């Protein structure tokens, strides 16, 4: 039986290769256009208050998804609203 010596450099090279392969696998199948923003991010982006965002949700100007008490907004939808396109969809999920 032959003995192989594994050096620290061999382990580091293996780790880098493994990490790159994992990043590639995780990157596949993910669509970067489907990013979601939380309330504070939308408020900062639009420079609006809690009450204004509530009004925009209530009248259907800004579509949202509610999961377990947290509101999520599609980045794509927010950009459409900024361009002046009106969206009238509300999807609510509660836990």
Chimera marker file (.cmm) of the C-alpha trace (Angstrom):
<marker_set name="trace">
<marker id="1" x="0.000" y="0.000" z="0.000" r="1" g="1" b="0" radius="0.5"/>
<marker id="2" x="1.503" y="3.304" z="-1.098" r="1" g="1" b="0" radius="0.5"/>
<marker id="3" x="1.503" y="6.267" z="1.250" r="1" g="1" b="0" radius="0.5"/>
<marker id="4" x="0.552" y="9.684" z="-0.091" r="1" g="1" b="0" radius="0.5"/>
<marker id="5" x="1.458" y="12.839" z="1.740" r="1" g="1" b="0" radius="0.5"/>
<marker id="6" x="-1.073" y="15.638" z="1.621" r="1" g="1" b="0" radius="0.5"/>
<marker id="7" x="0.332" y="19.072" z="2.225" r="1" g="1" b="0" radius="0.5"/>
<marker id="8" x="-1.329" y="22.190" z="3.537" r="1" g="1" b="0" radius="0.5"/>
<marker id="9" x="-1.191" y="23.663" z="0.039" r="1" g="1" b="0" radius="0.5"/>
<marker id="10" x="-3.010" y="20.607" z="-1.326" r="1" g="1" b="0" radius="0.5"/>
<marker id="11" x="-5.809" y="21.109" z="1.220" r="1" g="1" b="0" radius="0.5"/>
<marker id="12" x="-6.055" y="24.824" z="0.436" r="1" g="1" b="0" radius="0.5"/>
<marker id="13" x="-6.240" y="24.107" z="-3.306" r="1" g="1" b="0" radius="0.5"/>
<marker id="14" x="-8.922" y="21.473" z="-2.678" r="1" g="1" b="0" radius="0.5"/>
<marker id="15" x="-10.880" y="23.908" z="-0.504" r="1" g="1" b="0" radius="0.5"/>
<marker id="16" x="-10.767" y="26.621" z="-3.174" r="1" g="1" b="0" radius="0.5"/>
<marker id="17" x="-11.858" y="24.195" z="-5.864" r="1" g="1" b="0" radius="0.5"/>
<marker id="18" x="-14.705" y="22.907" z="-3.709" r="1" g="1" b="0" radius="0.5"/>
<marker id="19" x="-15.823" y="26.429" z="-2.831" r="1" g="1" b="0" radius="0.5"/>
<marker id="20" x="-15.843" y="27.485" z="-6.485" r="1" g="1" b="0" radius="0.5"/>
<marker id="21" x="-17.874" y="24.419" z="-7.446" r="1" g="1" b="0" radius="0.5"/>
<marker id="22" x="-20.403" y="25.126" z="-4.680" r="1" g="1" b="0" radius="0.5"/>
<marker id="23" x="-20.714" y="28.764" z="-5.766" r="1" g="1" b="0" radius="0.5"/>
<marker id="24" x="-21.296" y="27.637" z="-9.346" r="1" g="1" b="0" radius="0.5"/>
<marker id="25" x="-23.976" y="25.162" z="-8.279" r="1" g="1" b="0" radius="0.5"/>
<marker id="26" x="-25.739" y="27.689" z="-6.064" r="1" g="1" b="0" radius="0.5"/>
<marker id="27" x="-25.565" y="30.294" z="-8.796" r="1" g="1" b="0" radius="0.5"/>
<marker id="28" x="-27.307" y="28.016" z="-11.266" r="1" g="1" b="0" radius="0.5"/>
<marker id="29" x="-31.074" y="28.161" z="-11.140" r="1" g="1" b="0" radius="0.5"/>
<marker id="30" x="-31.154" y="31.486" z="-9.340" r="1" g="1" b="0" radius="0.5"/>
<marker id="31" x="-32.807" y="34.311" z="-11.202" r="1" g="1" b="0" radius="0.5"/>
<marker id="32" x="-31.296" y="37.628" z="-10.169" r="1" g="1" b="0" radius="0.5"/>
<marker id="33" x="-34.329" y="39.498" z="-11.492" r="1" g="1" b="0" radius="0.5"/>
<marker id="34" x="-36.485" y="38.052" z="-8.682" r="1" g="1" b="0" radius="0.5"/>
<marker id="35" x="-35.099" y="40.010" z="-5.767" r="1" g="1" b="0" radius="0.5"/>
<marker id="36" x="-37.362" y="41.046" z="-2.946" r="1" g="1" b="0" radius="0.5"/>
<marker id="37" x="-37.133" y="44.091" z="-0.744" r="1" g="1" b="0" radius="0.5"/>
<marker id="38" x="-38.349" y="44.592" z="2.795" r="1" g="1" b="0" radius="0.5"/>
<marker id="39" x="-40.341" y="47.588" z="3.991" r="1" g="1" b="0" radius="0.5"/>
<marker id="40" x="-37.358" y="49.602" z="5.213" r="1" g="1" b="0" radius="0.5"/>
<marker id="41" x="-35.585" y="49.125" z="1.876" r="1" g="1" b="0" radius="0.5"/>
<marker id="42" x="-38.607" y="50.334" z="-0.109" r="1" g="1" b="0" radius="0.5"/>
<marker id="43" x="-39.037" y="53.335" z="2.198" r="1" g="1" b="0" radius="0.5"/>
<marker id="44" x="-35.378" y="54.274" z="1.758" r="1" g="1" b="0" radius="0.5"/>
<marker id="45" x="-35.498" y="53.763" z="-2.005" r="1" g="1" b="0" radius="0.5"/>
<marker id="46" x="-38.651" y="55.850" z="-2.464" r="1" g="1" b="0" radius="0.5"/>
<marker id="47" x="-37.874" y="58.251" z="0.397" r="1" g="1" b="0" radius="0.5"/>
<marker id="48" x="-41.347" y="57.860" z="1.886" r="1" g="1" b="0" radius="0.5"/>
<marker id="49" x="-42.798" y="57.357" z="5.368" r="1" g="1" b="0" radius="0.5"/>
<marker id="50" x="-44.497" y="54.312" z="6.883" r="1" g="1" b="0" radius="0.5"/>
<marker id="51" x="-47.908" y="55.932" z="6.379" r="1" g="1" b="0" radius="0.5"/>
<marker id="52" x="-47.267" y="56.688" z="2.714" r="1" g="1" b="0" radius="0.5"/>
<marker id="53" x="-46.126" y="53.137" z="2.060" r="1" g="1" b="0" radius="0.5"/>
<marker id="54" x="-49.217" y="51.845" z="3.871" r="1" g="1" b="0" radius="0.5"/>
<marker id="55" x="-51.394" y="54.022" z="1.631" r="1" g="1" b="0" radius="0.5"/>
<marker id="56" x="-49.625" y="52.754" z="-1.495" r="1" g="1" b="0" radius="0.5"/>
<marker id="57" x="-50.217" y="49.167" z="-0.347" r="1" g="1" b="0" radius="0.5"/>
<marker id="58" x="-53.860" y="49.835" z="0.507" r="1" g="1" b="0" radius="0.5"/>
<marker id="59" x="-54.741" y="51.442" z="-2.819" r="1" g="1" b="0" radius="0.5"/>
<marker id="60" x="-52.887" y="48.775" z="-4.819" r="1" g="1" b="0" radius="0.5"/>
<marker id="61" x="-50.196" y="51.051" z="-6.234" r="1" g="1" b="0" radius="0.5"/>
<marker id="62" x="-47.406" y="48.896" z="-4.840" r="1" g="1" b="0" radius="0.5"/>
<marker id="63" x="-47.959" y="45.131" z="-4.889" r="1" g="1" b="0" radius="0.5"/>
<marker id="64" x="-46.660" y="43.152" z="-1.946" r="1" g="1" b="0" radius="0.5"/>
<marker id="65" x="-46.521" y="39.772" z="-0.330" r="1" g="1" b="0" radius="0.5"/>
<marker id="66" x="-47.030" y="39.373" z="3.395" r="1" g="1" b="0" radius="0.5"/>
<marker id="67" x="-45.451" y="36.364" z="5.025" r="1" g="1" b="0" radius="0.5"/>
<marker id="68" x="-45.730" y="35.993" z="8.778" r="1" g="1" b="0" radius="0.5"/>
<marker id="69" x="-46.197" y="39.703" z="9.406" r="1" g="1" b="0" radius="0.5"/>
<marker id="70" x="-43.333" y="40.818" z="7.153" r="1" g="1" b="0" radius="0.5"/>
<marker id="71" x="-44.056" y="42.654" z="3.928" r="1" g="1" b="0" radius="0.5"/>
<marker id="72" x="-41.990" y="41.815" z="0.851" r="1" g="1" b="0" radius="0.5"/>
<marker id="73" x="-41.949" y="43.808" z="-2.374" r="1" g="1" b="0" radius="0.5"/>
<marker id="74" x="-40.628" y="42.662" z="-5.736" r="1" g="1" b="0" radius="0.5"/>
<marker id="75" x="-37.743" y="44.870" z="-6.819" r="1" g="1" b="0" radius="0.5"/>
<marker id="76" x="-39.011" y="44.592" z="-10.386" r="1" g="1" b="0" radius="0.5"/>
<marker id="77" x="-42.458" y="45.867" z="-9.334" r="1" g="1" b="0" radius="0.5"/>
<marker id="78" x="-40.965" y="48.793" z="-7.410" r="1" g="1" b="0" radius="0.5"/>
<marker id="79" x="-38.937" y="49.788" z="-10.471" r="1" g="1" b="0" radius="0.5"/>
<marker id="80" x="-42.088" y="49.631" z="-12.615" r="1" g="1" b="0" radius="0.5"/>
<marker id="81" x="-43.910" y="51.889" z="-10.166" r="1" g="1" b="0" radius="0.5"/>
<marker id="82" x="-40.993" y="54.333" z="-10.277" r="1" g="1" b="0" radius="0.5"/>
<marker id="83" x="-41.329" y="54.417" z="-14.068" r="1" g="1" b="0" radius="0.5"/>
<marker id="84" x="-44.995" y="55.323" z="-13.701" r="1" g="1" b="0" radius="0.5"/>
<marker id="85" x="-46.507" y="51.949" z="-14.499" r="1" g="1" b="0" radius="0.5"/>
<marker id="86" x="-49.461" y="51.143" z="-12.237" r="1" g="1" b="0" radius="0.5"/>
<marker id="87" x="-49.737" y="47.629" z="-10.872" r="1" g="1" b="0" radius="0.5"/>
<marker id="88" x="-52.880" y="46.365" z="-9.176" r="1" g="1" b="0" radius="0.5"/>
<marker id="89" x="-52.147" y="43.024" z="-7.610" r="1" g="1" b="0" radius="0.5"/>
<marker id="90" x="-52.081" y="42.071" z="-3.974" r="1" g="1" b="0" radius="0.5"/>
<marker id="91" x="-50.920" y="38.722" z="-2.701" r="1" g="1" b="0" radius="0.5"/>
<marker id="92" x="-51.156" y="38.128" z="1.014" r="1" g="1" b="0" radius="0.5"/>
<marker id="93" x="-49.898" y="35.110" z="2.888" r="1" g="1" b="0" radius="0.5"/>
<marker id="94" x="-50.280" y="34.992" z="6.639" r="1" g="1" b="0" radius="0.5"/>
<marker id="95" x="-48.949" y="32.502" z="9.072" r="1" g="1" b="0" radius="0.5"/>
<link id1="1" id2="2" r="1" g="1" b="0" radius="0.2"/>
<link id1="2" id2="3" r="1" g="1" b="0" radius="0.2"/>
<link id1="3" id2="4" r="1" g="1" b="0" radius="0.2"/>
<link id1="4" id2="5" r="1" g="1" b="0" radius="0.2"/>
<link id1="5" id2="6" r="1" g="1" b="0" radius="0.2"/>
<link id1="6" id2="7" r="1" g="1" b="0" radius="0.2"/>
<link id1="7" id2="8" r="1" g="1" b="0" radius="0.2"/>
<link id1="8" id2="9" r="1" g="1" b="0" radius="0.2"/>
<link id1="9" id2="10" r="1" g="1" b="0" radius="0.2"/>
<link id1="10" id2="11" r="1" g="1" b="0" radius="0.2"/>
<link id1="11" id2="12" r="1" g="1" b="0" radius="0.2"/>
<link id1="12" id2="13" r="1" g="1" b="0" radius="0.2"/>
<link id1="13" id2="14" r="1" g="1" b="0" radius="0.2"/>
<link id1="14" id2="15" r="1" g="1" b="0" radius="0.2"/>
<link id1="15" id2="16" r="1" g="1" b="0" radius="0.2"/>
<link id1="16" id2="17" r="1" g="1" b="0" radius="0.2"/>
<link id1="17" id2="18" r="1" g="1" b="0" radius="0.2"/>
<link id1="18" id2="19" r="1" g="1" b="0" radius="0.2"/>
<link id1="19" id2="20" r="1" g="1" b="0" radius="0.2"/>
<link id1="20" id2="21" r="1" g="1" b="0" radius="0.2"/>
<link id1="21" id2="22" r="1" g="1" b="0" radius="0.2"/>
<link id1="22" id2="23" r="1" g="1" b="0" radius="0.2"/>
<link id1="23" id2="24" r="1" g="1" b="0" radius="0.2"/>
<link id1="24" id2="25" r="1" g="1" b="0" radius="0.2"/>
<link id1="25" id2="26" r="1" g="1" b="0" radius="0.2"/>
<link id1="26" id2="27" r="1" g="1" b="0" radius="0.2"/>
<link id1="27" id2="28" r="1" g="1" b="0" radius="0.2"/>
<link id1="28" id2="29" r="1" g="1" b="0" radius="0.2"/>
<link id1="29" id2="30" r="1" g="1" b="0" radius="0.2"/>
<link id1="30" id2="31" r="1" g="1" b="0" radius="0.2"/>
<link id1="31" id2="32" r="1" g="1" b="0" radius="0.2"/>
<link id1="32" id2="33" r="1" g="1" b="0" radius="0.2"/>
<link id1="33" id2="34" r="1" g="1" b="0" radius="0.2"/>
<link id1="34" id2="35" r="1" g="1" b="0" radius="0.2"/>
<link id1="35" id2="36" r="1" g="1" b="0" radius="0.2"/>
<link id1="36" id2="37" r="1" g="1" b="0" radius="0.2"/>
<link id1="37" id2="38" r="1" g="1" b="0" radius="0.2"/>
<link id1="38" id2="39" r="1" g="1" b="0" radius="0.2"/>
<link id1="39" id2="40" r="1" g="1" b="0" radius="0.2"/>
<link id1="40" id2="41" r="1" g="1" b="0" radius="0.2"/>
<link id1="41" id2="42" r="1" g="1" b="0" radius="0.2"/>
<link id1="42" id2="43" r="1" g="1" b="0" radius="0.2"/>
<link id1="43" id2="44" r="1" g="1" b="0" radius="0.2"/>
<link id1="44" id2="45" r="1" g="1" b="0" radius="0.2"/>
<link id1="45" id2="46" r="1" g="1" b="0" radius="0.2"/>
<link id1="46" id2="47" r="1" g="1" b="0" radius="0.2"/>
<link id1="47" id2="48" r="1" g="1" b="0" radius="0.2"/>
<link id1="48" id2="49" r="1" g="1" b="0" radius="0.2"/>
<link id1="49" id2="50" r="1" g="1" b="0" radius="0.2"/>
<link id1="50" id2="51" r="1" g="1" b="0" radius="0.2"/>
<link id1="51" id2="52" r="1" g="1" b="0" radius="0.2"/>
<link id1="52" id2="53" r="1" g="1" b="0" radius="0.2"/>
<link id1="53" id2="54" r="1" g="1" b="0" radius="0.2"/>
<link id1="54" id2="55" r="1" g="1" b="0" radius="0.2"/>
<link id1="55" id2="56" r="1" g="1" b="0" radius="0.2"/>
<link id1="56" id2="57" r="1" g="1" b="0" radius="0.2"/>
<link id1="57" id2="58" r="1" g="1" b="0" radius="0.2"/>
<link id1="58" id2="59" r="1" g="1" b="0" radius="0.2"/>
<link id1="59" id2="60" r="1" g="1" b="0" radius="0.2"/>
<link id1="60" id2="61" r="1" g="1" b="0" radius="0.2"/>
<link id1="61" id2="62" r="1" g="1" b="0" radius="0.2"/>
<link id1="62" id2="63" r="1" g="1" b="0" radius="0.2"/>
<link id1="63" id2="64" r="1" g="1" b="0" radius="0.2"/>
<link id1="64" id2="65" r="1" g="1" b="0" radius="0.2"/>
<link id1="65" id2="66" r="1" g="1" b="0" radius="0.2"/>
<link id1="66" id2="67" r="1" g="1" b="0" radius="0.2"/>
<link id1="67" id2="68" r="1" g="1" b="0" radius="0.2"/>
<link id1="68" id2="69" r="1" g="1" b="0" radius="0.2"/>
<link id1="69" id2="70" r="1" g="1" b="0" radius="0.2"/>
<link id1="70" id2="71" r="1" g="1" b="0" radius="0.2"/>
<link id1="71" id2="72" r="1" g="1" b="0" radius="0.2"/>
<link id1="72" id2="73" r="1" g="1" b="0" radius="0.2"/>
<link id1="73" id2="74" r="1" g="1" b="0" radius="0.2"/>
<link id1="74" id2="75" r="1" g="1" b="0" radius="0.2"/>
<link id1="75" id2="76" r="1" g="1" b="0" radius="0.2"/>
<link id1="76" id2="77" r="1" g="1" b="0" radius="0.2"/>
<link id1="77" id2="78" r="1" g="1" b="0" radius="0.2"/>
<link id1="78" id2="79" r="1" g="1" b="0" radius="0.2"/>
<link id1="79" id2="80" r="1" g="1" b="0" radius="0.2"/>
<link id1="80" id2="81" r="1" g="1" b="0" radius="0.2"/>
<link id1="81" id2="82" r="1" g="1" b="0" radius="0.2"/>
<link id1="82" id2="83" r="1" g="1" b="0" radius="0.2"/>
<link id1="83" id2="84" r="1" g="1" b="0" radius="0.2"/>
<link id1="84" id2="85" r="1" g="1" b="0" radius="0.2"/>
<link id1="85" id2="86" r="1" g="1" b="0" radius="0.2"/>
<link id1="86" id2="87" r="1" g="1" b="0" radius="0.2"/>
<link id1="87" id2="88" r="1" g="1" b="0" radius="0.2"/>
<link id1="88" id2="89" r="1" g="1" b="0" radius="0.2"/>
<link id1="89" id2="90" r="1" g="1" b="0" radius="0.2"/>
<link id1="90" id2="91" r="1" g="1" b="0" radius="0.2"/>
<link id1="91" id2="92" r="1" g="1" b="0" radius="0.2"/>
<link id1="92" id2="93" r="1" g="1" b="0" radius="0.2"/>
<link id1="93" id2="94" r="1" g="1" b="0" radius="0.2"/>
<link id1="94" id2="95" r="1" g="1" b="0" radius="0.2"/>
</marker_set>
